[in-house]
Each structure stands twice: as C-alpha cells, then as structure tokens.
Amino acid sequence: MTDNGSLAAATWEQVELARHPDRPYALDYIHALFSNFFELHGDRLLMMEHSIYSVAMPEACASILWRDIARKVEAAQALKLTAADLKRMGLADEIVPEPPGGAQHDYGMAADAAGAALRRQLATLEAVAVDRLLENRYQRYRRIGAT
C-alpha cells in the first residue's frame, strides 16, 4: 500500500472508531462532569482523540465527487476530518486522549480526561478580559480558510 493509501486507511479507521455505537456522546460527558451545566460558546474547540468533524459524511462526499461510494476511504482522507487534522489546521485547540481502543471502552477514564482538558482551557480563559476574548474569537474566525 502506498503512503497515501496507508494514510487513507488510517483515516478511515478513525471514522469507524468515531462511529462506534457505544461511544459516549457529548451529553454523556456533560452529565459525568457537571451537575449544574450551562452552555458556553465559541472560544475553544476540544476534540476527543478518536472523534471526527465534517459537514458531509465520507460516503456522501465520495458519491458527490466521484459518483462512487466505494471511494469513501479516499474521501475521508480528503475531508481532513480527524481531530489531528483539525488541530494541524488550527481549528481544534486540544486533542483529549482516550483510553486504549477508544472512549467506549472506559467512559470514566474518557470523562476524566475531558474534564481535565476543560479545566485547563477554562483556566486560561478566566484570565482574559471579555473584550479581548471577543476580539480573539473574531480574529480567529477571520483567519479560517484565509490561507
């Protein structure tokens, strides 16, 4: 297999792991970490190690681009949808490590890691004035896709 083929296969493994039916959802983490939750918006994106983020599923992308769903692995790689991809592009701020085999194998360990990451991120935000946070957010969104 070529380097591109190996990378595509590894990306597809991430897609399959992220879709595991027993993986915890965001609300599972929220309920495990907070008894008194309220939603905050916009300054940080944390991603679990084996999560993916994309507007279109790789299967849909392959179907649209090549009219061939069999090219879903290639499409997954092209979409740059893994946590590592988004971190490299500056979209994700932190990748939260998961237990071996994925978060579905140990909800408690995954929630502890997510909680530690949230505490780290919130501690950095607490020290910044709201006006500065808003300006930083504005500038960050202006940079997305600019290069």
Secondary structure, 3 states (H helix, E strand, C coil): CCHHHHHHHHHHHHHHHHCCCCCCCHHHHHHHHCCCCCCCCCCCCEEECCCECCCCCHHHHHHHHHCCHHHHHHHHHHHCCEHHHHHHCCCCCEEECCCCCCHHHCHHHHHHHHHHHHHHHHHHHHCCCHHHHHHHHHHHHHHCCCC
